[in-house]
Amino acid sequence: MKKNELMQYSCPLGKAMAALGSKWKPIIVLVIKDRKLRFGELAVRINVISRKVLTDQLREMESDGLIIREEFKELPPRVEYSLTEKGLALLPILYLLEEWEAKYQVKGLYDKDCSLVDNKTKKAVNV
């Protein structure tokens, strides 16, 4: 089901899944957290995502009200991204999802640790 099809329904879960329907959006939320990051900083921290996909995801997240794109009129141009109140409200949910997966993860299923959040500090770590 496409995002546009999900948005036609009044179901809150359908709308939430449409807003977070890609694998990259939750990761972007965890990386930005409660700070402002420039595009280049995001690209370095999430180095497995192409710049085109990152740009597309940021645009969708802005239109969904999850992030704020702040453009500065200077040379060279500077753009910073931060989470809106709606985006910040996702952080505890994403931490719970990580804890849920860690609790029920089948041992030996993954060869490397792919955690995006330091469980002690609840801070996003570099991907």
FIFIKE-812384 format. One record per residue: chain; residue in three letters; y, x, z of N, C-alpha, C in turn. Coordinates in nm, 4 decimals, decimal comma, padded with zeros to 6 digits. Layout:
residues N
ATOM   gulo   doba       n.py       n.px       n.pz      ca.py      ca.px      ca.pz       c.py       c.px       c.pz
ATOM      A    ala          Y          X          Z          Y          X          Z          Y          X          Z
...
end
This chain:
residues 127
ATOM   gulo   doba       n.py       n.px       n.pz      ca.py      ca.px      ca.pz       c.py       c.px       c.pz
ATOM      A    met   -00,1181    00,0848    00,0000    00,0000    00,0000    00,0000    00,1237    00,0889    00,0000
ATOM      A    lys    00,2161    00,0603   -00,0850    00,3376    00,1402   -00,0972    00,4382    00,1039    00,0113
ATOM      A    lys    00,5315    00,1955    00,0357    00,6332    00,1750    00,1383    00,7104    00,0460    00,1137
ATOM      A    asn    00,7498    00,0207   -00,0106    00,8259   -00,0998   -00,0420    00,7468   -00,2254   -00,0088
ATOM      A    glu    00,6156   -00,2222   -00,0312    00,5324   -00,3382    00,0016    00,5254   -00,3604    00,1522
ATOM      A    leu    00,5146   -00,2508    00,2283    00,5101   -00,2627    00,3742    00,6408   -00,3183    00,4299
ATOM      A    met    00,7540   -00,2780    00,3719    00,8837   -00,3207    00,4219    00,9090   -00,4692    00,3993
ATOM      A    gln    00,8327   -00,5328    00,3102    00,8523   -00,6744    00,2838    00,8027   -00,7606    00,3996
ATOM      A    tyr    00,7138   -00,7057    00,4805    00,6586   -00,7823    00,5919    00,7477   -00,7711    00,7140
ATOM      A    ser    00,7472   -00,8745    00,7959    00,8301   -00,8719    00,9157    00,7567   -00,8089    01,0340
ATOM      A    cys    00,6339   -00,7676    01,0131    00,5549   -00,7060    01,1193    00,6181   -00,5737    01,1620
ATOM      A    pro    00,6504   -00,5574    01,2894    00,7118   -00,4328    01,3353    00,6239   -00,3094    01,3089
ATOM      A    leu    00,4920   -00,3242    01,3222    00,4047   -00,2101    01,2981    00,4080   -00,1699    01,1507
ATOM      A    gly    00,4137   -00,2662    01,0619    00,4231   -00,2361    00,9192    00,5506   -00,1611    00,8866
ATOM      A    lys    00,6613   -00,2030    00,9465    00,7885   -00,1347    00,9232    00,7865    00,0061    00,9825
ATOM      A    ala    00,7264    00,0206    01,1007    00,7179    00,1521    01,1638    00,6330    00,2467    01,0795
ATOM      A    met    00,5212    00,1979    01,0289    00,4338    00,2817    00,9467    00,5012    00,3163    00,8143
ATOM      A    ala    00,5827    00,2281    00,7624    00,6558    00,2583    00,6391    00,7574    00,3699    00,6641
ATOM      A    ala    00,8227    00,3658    00,7801    00,9223    00,4687    00,8132    00,8572    00,6037    00,8409
ATOM      A    leu    00,7364    00,6027    00,8963    00,6673    00,7270    00,9311    00,5435    00,7493    00,8453
ATOM      A    gly    00,5393    00,6886    00,7288    00,4190    00,6856    00,6477    00,3741    00,8150    00,5846
ATOM      A    ser    00,4436    00,9253    00,6034    00,3971    01,0509    00,5461    00,3536    01,1450    00,6575
ATOM      A    lys    00,2787    01,2453    00,6211    00,2349    01,3414    00,7223    00,3489    01,4306    00,7687
ATOM      A    trp    00,4560    01,4403    00,6903    00,5640    01,5332    00,7224    00,6675    01,4752    00,8175
ATOM      A    lys    00,6906    01,3462    00,8142    00,7987    01,2892    00,8953    00,7793    01,3108    01,0451
ATOM      A    pro    00,6599    01,2860    01,1006    00,6437    01,3145    01,2442    00,6632    01,4626    01,2769
ATOM      A    ile    00,6206    01,5496    01,1869    00,6390    01,6937    01,2087    00,7874    01,7281    01,2079
ATOM      A    ile    00,8610    01,6707    01,1148    01,0058    01,6950    01,1076    01,0737    01,6476    01,2360
ATOM      A    val    01,0337    01,5317    01,2851    01,0904    01,4791    01,4108    01,0628    01,5768    01,5246
ATOM      A    leu    00,9391    01,6264    01,5344    00,9045    01,7193    01,6421    00,9788    01,8518    01,6310
ATOM      A    val    01,0061    01,8961    01,5109    01,0760    02,0233    01,4929    01,2246    02,0086    01,5239
ATOM      A    ile    01,2862    01,9001    01,4806    01,4297    01,8812    01,5071    01,4553    01,8566    01,6555
ATOM      A    lys    01,3775    01,7698    01,7153    01,3935    01,7315    01,8554    01,5363    01,6932    01,8905
ATOM      A    asp    01,5893    01,7529    01,9965    01,7220    01,7153    02,0458    01,8303    01,8149    02,0054
ATOM      A    arg    01,8107    01,8800    01,8931    01,9082    01,9797    01,8478    01,9481    01,9518    01,7033
ATOM      A    lys    02,0449    02,0285    01,6568    02,0876    02,0192    01,5171    02,0305    02,1394    01,4431
ATOM      A    leu    01,9697    02,1137    01,3285    01,9138    02,2214    01,2474    01,9636    02,2099    01,1040
ATOM      A    arg    01,9871    02,3233    01,0439    02,0248    02,3274    00,9034    01,8992    02,3203    00,8177
ATOM      A    phe    01,9182    02,2875    00,6899    01,8050    02,2726    00,5995    01,7196    02,3996    00,5956
ATOM      A    gly    01,7837    02,5139    00,5844    01,7107    02,6402    00,5787    01,6277    02,6652    00,7037
ATOM      A    glu    01,6819    02,6288    00,8193    01,6076    02,6453    00,9446    01,4843    02,5558    00,9457
ATOM      A    leu    01,4992    02,4329    00,8977    01,3839    02,3429    00,8885    01,2787    02,3992    00,7929
ATOM      A    ala    01,3236    02,4497    00,6785    01,2310    02,5037    00,5792    01,1534    02,6231    00,6353
ATOM      A    val    01,2180    02,7064    00,7170    01,1498    02,8218    00,7761    01,0509    02,7767    00,8830
ATOM      A    arg    01,0913    02,6815    00,9653    01,0050    02,6351    01,0747    00,8848    02,5556    01,0237
ATOM      A    ile    00,9013    02,4884    00,9120    00,7906    02,4140    00,8509    00,7637    02,4807    00,7157
ATOM      A    asn    00,7110    02,6004    00,7207    00,7000    02,6801    00,5986    00,5900    02,6338    00,5028
ATOM      A    val    00,5086    02,5375    00,5423    00,4020    02,4887    00,4543    00,4469    02,3717    00,3677
ATOM      A    ile    00,5690    02,3279    00,3847    00,6219    02,2164    00,3052    00,7135    02,2738    00,1969
ATOM      A    ser    00,7051    02,2187    00,0766    00,7949    02,2658   -00,0292    00,9362    02,2148   -00,0016
ATOM      A    arg    01,0333    02,2826   -00,0544    01,1729    02,2432   -00,0341    01,2013    02,1069   -00,0965
ATOM      A    lys    01,1379    02,0773   -00,2087    01,1576    01,9469   -00,2732    01,1040    01,8343   -00,1849
ATOM      A    val    00,9837    01,8531   -00,1315    00,9251    01,7504   -00,0446    01,0086    01,7366    00,0825
ATOM      A    leu    01,0532    01,8481    00,1393    01,1379    01,8422    00,2588    01,2653    01,7644    00,2301
ATOM      A    thr    01,3278    01,7914    00,1168    01,4491    01,7189    00,0779    01,4217    01,5698    00,0650
ATOM      A    asp    01,3132    01,5346   -00,0025    01,2781    01,3924   -00,0205    01,2525    01,3241    00,1130
ATOM      A    gln    01,1796    01,3918    00,2023    01,1475    01,3335    00,3325    01,2737    01,3149    00,4162
ATOM      A    leu    01,3628    01,4123    00,4129    01,4883    01,4012    00,4884    01,5729    01,2861    00,4363
ATOM      A    arg    01,5774    01,2676    00,3060    01,6529    01,1555    00,2488    01,5948    01,0210    00,2937
ATOM      A    glu    01,4625    01,0096    00,2892    01,3981    00,8852    00,3332    01,4232    00,8608    00,4814
ATOM      A    met    01,4140    00,9659    00,5617    01,4354    00,9516    00,7052    01,5792    00,9120    00,7362
ATOM      A    glu    01,6722    00,9613    00,6579    01,8119    00,9225    00,6757    01,8300    00,7752    00,6420
ATOM      A    ser    01,7701    00,7302    00,5324    01,7840    00,5891    00,4946    01,7111    00,4965    00,5921
ATOM      A    asp    01,6085    00,5472    00,6607    01,5359    00,4688    00,7607    01,6010    00,4738    00,8983
ATOM      A    gly    01,7103    00,5496    00,9113    01,7819    00,5561    01,0385    01,7184    00,6474    01,1413
ATOM      A    leu    01,6377    00,7442    01,0974    01,5730    00,8356    01,1911    01,6525    00,9639    01,2127
ATOM      A    ile    01,7268    01,0058    01,1112    01,8048    01,1290    01,1243    01,9475    01,1065    01,0776
ATOM      A    ile    02,0337    01,1953    01,1233    02,1736    01,1975    01,0806    02,1921    01,3248    00,9986
ATOM      A    arg    02,2511    01,3086    00,8824    02,2844    01,4227    00,7963    02,4345    01,4431    00,8059
ATOM      A    glu    02,4745    01,5568    00,8626    02,6161    01,5861    00,8817    02,6560    01,6974    00,7854
ATOM      A    glu    02,7470    01,6643    00,6938    02,7904    01,7584    00,5920    02,9269    01,8152    00,6291
ATOM      A    phe    02,9398    01,9473    00,6211    03,0646    02,0154    00,6527    03,1289    02,0637    00,5235
ATOM      A    lys    03,2565    02,0390    00,5104    03,3309    02,0789    00,3908    03,3805    02,2223    00,4074
ATOM      A    glu    03,2935    02,3149    00,3794    03,3286    02,4562    00,3888    03,2495    02,5334    00,2845
ATOM      A    leu    03,2863    02,6567    00,2647    03,2155    02,7422    00,1693    03,1462    02,8543    00,2445
ATOM      A    pro    03,0196    02,8760    00,2275    02,9284    02,7908    00,1509    02,9054    02,6586    00,2241
ATOM      A    pro    02,8663    02,5545    00,1490    02,8448    02,4236    00,2111    02,7396    02,4319    00,3220
ATOM      A    arg    02,7630    02,3548    00,4257    02,6706    02,3538    00,5401    02,6351    02,2091    00,5716
ATOM      A    val    02,5055    02,1857    00,5944    02,4560    02,0533    00,6307    02,3656    02,0702    00,7523
ATOM      A    glu    02,3854    01,9852    00,8518    02,3008    01,9881    00,9715    02,2320    01,8538    00,9881
ATOM      A    tyr    02,1094    01,8596    01,0370    02,0307    01,7392    01,0605    02,0017    01,7264    01,2094
ATOM      A    ser    02,0117    01,6041    01,2592    01,9770    01,5751    01,3975    01,9134    01,4368    01,4016
ATOM      A    leu    01,8458    01,4077    01,5110    01,7801    01,2783    01,5253    01,8769    01,1734    01,5770
ATOM      A    thr    01,8616    01,0531    01,5281    01,9362    00,9393    01,5815    01,8690    00,8947    01,7108
ATOM      A    glu    01,9247    00,7960    01,7745    01,8617    00,7396    01,8942    01,7214    00,6884    01,8606
ATOM      A    lys    01,7086    00,6266    01,7452    01,5784    00,5764    01,6992    01,4802    00,6921    01,6798
ATOM      A    gly    01,5269    00,8027    01,6221    01,4414    00,9196    01,6027    01,4013    00,9838    01,7336
ATOM      A    leu    01,4961    00,9949    01,8268    01,4667    01,0524    01,9585    01,3642    00,9693    02,0345
ATOM      A    ala    01,3675    00,8382    02,0137    01,2722    00,7500    02,0821    01,1285    00,7729    02,0346
ATOM      A    leu    01,1118    00,8380    01,9201    00,9776    00,8686    01,8699    00,9115    00,9845    01,9439
ATOM      A    leu    00,9900    01,0735    02,0017    00,9338    01,1936    02,0636    00,8256    01,1632    02,1671
ATOM      A    pro    00,8484    01,0745    02,2646    00,7417    01,0470    02,3621    00,6160    00,9880    02,2965
ATOM      A    ile    00,6350    00,9103    02,1921    00,5210    00,8518    02,1217    00,4398    00,9614    02,0528
ATOM      A    leu    00,5078    01,0551    01,9897    00,4382    01,1646    01,9219    00,3681    01,2558    02,0221
ATOM      A    tyr    00,4286    01,2780    02,1394    00,3623    01,3569    02,2427    00,2354    01,2860    02,2891
ATOM      A    leu    00,2413    01,1533    02,3041    00,1224    01,0770    02,3437    00,0126    01,0845    02,2374
ATOM      A    leu    00,0507    01,0804    02,1111   -00,0481    01,0930    02,0038   -00,1167    01,2294    02,0091
ATOM      A    glu   -00,0405    01,3328    02,0359   -00,0994    01,4658    02,0458   -00,1964    01,4731    02,1636
ATOM      A    glu   -00,1581    01,4161    02,2767   -00,2469    01,4144    02,3932   -00,3734    01,3339    02,3641
ATOM      A    trp   -00,3594    01,2219    02,2958   -00,4731    01,1380    02,2583   -00,5711    01,2168    02,1729
ATOM      A    glu   -00,5200    01,2870    02,0714   -00,6069    01,3657    01,9841   -00,6738    01,4779    02,0610
ATOM      A    ala   -00,5990    01,5454    02,1487   -00,6559    01,6551    02,2265   -00,7681    01,6045    02,3174
ATOM      A    lys   -00,7524    01,4858    02,3718   -00,8531    01,4296    02,4619   -00,9824    01,3957    02,3886
ATOM      A    tyr   -00,9717    01,3447    02,2668   -01,0899    01,2975    02,1954   -01,1318    01,3888    02,0804
ATOM      A    gln   -01,0709    01,5045    02,0709   -01,1033    01,5991    01,9640   -01,2458    01,6494    01,9802
ATOM      A    val   -01,3183    01,6538    01,8706   -01,4538    01,7073    01,8703   -01,4435    01,8596    01,8750
ATOM      A    lys   -01,5067    01,9203    01,9731   -01,4989    02,0659    01,9897   -01,5599    02,1355    01,8687
ATOM      A    gly   -01,4926    02,2411    01,8226   -01,5413    02,3191    01,7097   -01,5076    02,2601    01,5743
ATOM      A    leu   -01,4408    02,1448    01,5730   -01,4074    02,0800    01,4467   -01,2964    02,1547    01,3739
ATOM      A    tyr   -01,2025    02,2111    01,4486   -01,0910    02,2837    01,3898   -01,1049    02,4314    01,4240
ATOM      A    asp   -01,0827    02,5174    01,3262   -01,0962    02,6604    01,3497   -00,9745    02,7216    01,4169
ATOM      A    lys   -00,8579    02,6656    01,3938   -00,7374    02,7247    01,4520   -00,6575    02,6183    01,5249
ATOM      A    asp   -00,5773    02,6650    01,6189   -00,4904    02,5754    01,6939   -00,3744    02,5330    01,6043
ATOM      A    cys   -00,3594    02,4030    01,5838   -00,2521    02,3548    01,4967   -00,1495    02,2755    01,5756
ATOM      A    ser   -00,1434    02,2997    01,7063   -00,0504    02,2271    01,7912    00,0938    02,2524    01,7498
ATOM      A    leu    00,1721    02,1473    01,7444    00,3131    02,1581    01,7118    00,3996    02,1510    01,8366
ATOM      A    val    00,3380    02,1163    01,9501    00,4143    02,0971    02,0725    00,3515    02,1786    02,1842
ATOM      A    asp    00,4353    02,2535    02,2558    00,3917    02,3261    02,3736    00,3730    02,2236    02,4851
ATOM      A    asn    00,2489    02,2042    02,5298    00,2197    02,0990    02,6274    00,2892    02,1204    02,7615
ATOM      A    lys    00,3216    02,2432    02,7962    00,3885    02,2687    02,9238    00,5355    02,2287    02,9186
ATOM      A    thr    00,6029    02,2662    02,8110    00,7471    02,2411    02,8017    00,7800    02,1191    02,7187
ATOM      A    lys    00,6825    02,0658    02,6473    00,7017    01,9513    02,5562    00,8054    01,9834    02,4490
ATOM      A    lys    00,8090    02,1100    02,4087    00,9036    02,1530    02,3054    00,8265    02,1823    02,1778
ATOM      A    ala    00,8874    02,1504    02,0654    00,8267    02,1807    01,9372    00,8243    02,3310    01,9172
ATOM      A    val    00,7160    02,3784    01,8604    00,7047    02,5194    01,8296    00,7033    02,5377    01,6800
ATOM      A    asn    00,7299    02,6590    01,6351    00,7319    02,6859    01,4921    00,5963    02,6568    01,4311
ATOM      A    val    00,6005    02,5969    01,3143    00,4782    02,5655    01,2419    00,4403    02,6843    01,1587
end
